[in-house]
Structures are given as C-alpha cells and as structure tokens.
C-alpha cells in the first residue's frame, strides 16, 4: 500500500542540503541537480537519518525494480551518505582551522565572544596572511592539478575552493552577524558557491545535462575557483573601506603575485 507523502519542512530541507554541501553523496560531483531522497523509500519518514542528497542520475539507480539491476539499495545509500557527511564536516573543520591558524593574532579571534567583532589590528593581521594562505593552498593542490588525471584535478579544485571558503569564514568574523541574514557563515557561503557550480555547469552544456563530457567538471571547477577568489577580494575591499590605514593596492599586488 502506497505511503502518504509528507512534505519536508524548509528547515529540515535546508539542514539536509547544507550537511551534504548540496552535493550528491554518491557521485559527489558538484554542480549537478540534486534532490532529497528518502533512504527507506517511505515519503512520510522525514527524519534526518532517513534523508540523503542524490543527483538525478544516482537517484534513478535507487528506482530500478527486479533482478539484480538495483545497485543503490537503502543500506548502500546510507553508507555513502554517512561517509559523505563525515567528509564534508571534516573538510569544513580543516579549512577553518587552516585559515585561522595562519592569522597573526588568531587568539583574539578565537577568544572573542559570538557578538564581538575582533579589533582592527586583528583584521589587518589576518589580511596580511591571506595572500600567503592562497600561495600555500596552491602548493598543496598543484601536484594533483599537474597529474593530468581528471578525478585528481577536480578534487584538487574542490580542495582549493574549500580552503578559500575557510578564508571567507575567517573574514566573516569581522562582520556583524546580521550581515549574513542570521545564517551560519559556512551555510551562507556554501549556498553561494553551490549556485556558482550550478551556473557554470548549466551554461557549459547547451545541449543538456550530461552532454558536455567529463571535461565540464574540470571547467566548472576552474570557473568557481575564480569566482571564490573574487569573493575574497570583495570582502577584503569592503572591510578595508575608505580607511587609509591599510593599502588595498598593496594587498591586491601581493594576492595576485602569490597565485603561482
């Protein structure tokens, strides 16, 4: 007997998508259209433990009936989901820690209260460190970019983007919390970055999803890297404002010259 579908509430939907970085937990290819899947195939069971994020292609694999064609059974999807959620959280934690650890005056940021913006001196110290962070991120992923192996190249781009997202989160500490619509910074930036992946994948495949081949993922990664670099520049410029205490031109030269 068919189960009664109960609509997933906006809060649960947002939490599920954020936890999975709006990315399919099986193929883990960013920018593909995704949907929330009920692992036990009961559309009335909207508990977080029963929900996973799948792209349309992988979701089709859960719908095959009969014989041995169904590769994505409930236990398999749950295993993929649990591993992916762990990896997403681990990536975020590592990116945050890397970005903050590189900042002179990190203690001031770590000990400030939730609603207290760190002092201006900490901001300038952090800005000074960002070009070096970018350089180090590049050096960490360059071997995979140079490998010529598509999967490694794409993962390197994801790792670089994650690192820059950690920088954005670090910069967000110098903003009033209400500047991000009350969202947790990672959630705010994850949503924006995910939309950039979707945009670049959409316009790169004029003949429809999946028609551009594997190179589309690599192209999208490069385009989103540029987008996120621009986001860092935008936030730095906004935080400096019209103050003559800190030179935007000097920072920009260091930022661009360190991108090798």
N, C-alpha and C positions, 0 to 999 in steps of 0.2 A: 504494500500500500504506500503511495507516494507520501513523503513527509511534507508538512506545511512549511513553506519558506518564510522565514522571519528576517526582515531587513536588518543588515548590520548597521549599528548606530555609527554616526560620524566619528565619535571618539574612538571606538574600537577599530574602525577602518583606518583612521589616521595612525593609531598606535601600531597596528599590524604593518602598514606600509613603511612607517618610519623604521621599525625594528629590522625590516628586511632591506632597508635602503632603497625601497621602491624598485627592487630588482628580483627577478625570478630566482628562487632558491635552488633550482636545478641546473639550468644552463649558466646562470649568473652573468649574462650578457647585458650590459647596461644600455638603456635607451629603447628596449623592446616594450611593446604594450603589455601591460600586466593586469591580472585580476586576482581577487582574493578567492582562494579555493578552500572548500570545506574538506578536510582530510578524510573524515569518516563518511563523506557524501551525504550527510544529514544537514540540509539547508536551514534547519531550525536550531542547530547547535552552533551558536556564535561565540563560544568560549575561545579565549585567545589561544589556548593549547590546541584547538581544533582548526585553526586558520593558518594558511600558508599563502605566499605570494608566488604565482606562476605566470609565465608568459603564455600567450595563446597557444603557441606550438606545444609547450610542455603540458599545458592543461589538456590538450587533445589526447595526449598519451595516457591520461587518467580515465578517459572515457571509453577506451576500447573494450568491447564486450566479447566474451567467448574465447576459447582456445588459449594460446599462450602469448597472444599479442600484447597484452596489457603489461607494460614494463613498469609503470609508475603506480604501484599499489599503495594503499594507505601507509603501511609500515615504511616503505621506501621513501615516500614523500616526507613523512615525519622525520626520518633520519636526515634527509637532505635539509629540511627546514631547520632542525635543531643545530646542525653543524654550521649552516649559513648564518644563523642569528648569532652564534658564538663568534664567528669570524668577523662579522660586521661590528659587533661591540668591541672586539679586540682591536680592530683597525682604528676605530674611533679613539679608544683609550691611548693607543700608541701614538697616533697623530697628535693628540692633545699634549701628551707628555713630552713628545719631541719638540713641539713648538714652544712650550712654556720653559722647558729645560734650557733652551738656547738663549733665553732672555736674561740679560743682566738685570737684577732687581726682581727676579721671579718670586722671591719671598714676599715682596709687597703685594703681588697679585694673588698668591696663594693664601695669604692671611687676611686679605680684605674681606669684609662682610658681603653678603649677597647683594645688597643695595648700595654698596660703597664703591665708587669708581676709584681705581688706584691713582696715585699722584701723577702729575705731569712728567716728572722726572722718570718714572717707570715707563710711561708711554714712549718717551724719546729713546730710552734704553732698548725697549722692545723693537721700535722702528729700526734702530741701528742693526739689530740682529737679523732682521728679516731677509736681506739680500744673501747673507751667509747661509741661512736656512735653505733658501732656494738653491744655492750652489750645492749644498750637501745632499739635498733631495735628488738633484740631477745626478750627482756622482753615484748615488746608491742604485738608481734605476738604469743608468746608462748601459751597463753590460747586457741587460735584457733587451733594451732598445736595439743594441748592436747585433743581437743574436740572429736576427732575420726570421725568427720563429714567431708566427702571428700570435699565438696564445701568450707567449712570454712578453712580446711587445705590448699587447693590450693590457696585460696585468701590470706591467711597468707603468703605463699611463694611468691606470687606476690608482696605483700606489702613490704616484706623484700628485695626483688630484687629491687623494686623501690627506697627504701631507700638507698641501696648501689649504685644505679645509680646516686643518688644525690651526693654521696661522689665522684664518678668518675667525675662528672661535676665540683665539687669543686676543685679536683686535676687538672683538665684541665686548670684552671685559671693560673696555674704556667707554662704552656706550651705556646710557640709561637702559634698563631692561625693557621699558615700554617701547624702545625704538624697534624692537623686533616683534611687535604685536603680541607681546607676552609669551612668545614661543621660546622653548629651549633653543639656544643658538644652533646646535647640531641639527635640530629638526628644521629650522628656518633655512639653513644653508643646504641641507640635503635635498629639500624640496626644489630649491632653485637650480642646483646642479643637475638633479634628475631631469628637470624640464629642459635644460640645455642639451642633455644627451638625446632626449626625445626629439627635440627640434632638429638637431643635426642629422639624426638617423632618418627623420621624415623627409627632409628636403634632399637627402643624398640618394633616395630611392624613388625617383619619379614614376617608376613602373610598378611600385607597390612594395609592401614589406617583404623582405627576404630575397628581393631580386638583385640586390647590389653585390652579393657575394660576401666573402669574409673580410674583404678589404674595407667594407663600410665601417666595421667596428674599429679598425685602426684609424681611419679618417676621423670618425666621431671622437675618439679619444684625444687626438691631436687638437681638434677644434675646441673641445671642452677645456683642455689644459690652458689654451689661450684665453678662453672666457674667464676661468677662475683666476688666472694671473691678473686679468683686468679688474676683477672684483677686489683683489688685494690692493691694487693701485688705487682704486676708487676709495676704499676705506681709509687707506693711509692719507690720501689727499684731504678727505673730509675731516679726519681727526686733526690734521695739522691746521686746517682752516686758514685764516688770514694772519696767523701768528708769524712773526719774523724770528722767533726763537729757534725754528727748525727749518732747514733748507730742503724744500721739495725737490728742486733741481738736482741737488747733490745726491739725495736719496735715490731719485729716478736713475741717475747715471750708474750708481752702484748696483741697483736692481737689474738694469739691463746688461751691464758688463759682466755680472756674475752668472748669467744664464747660459754658460757653456758647460 
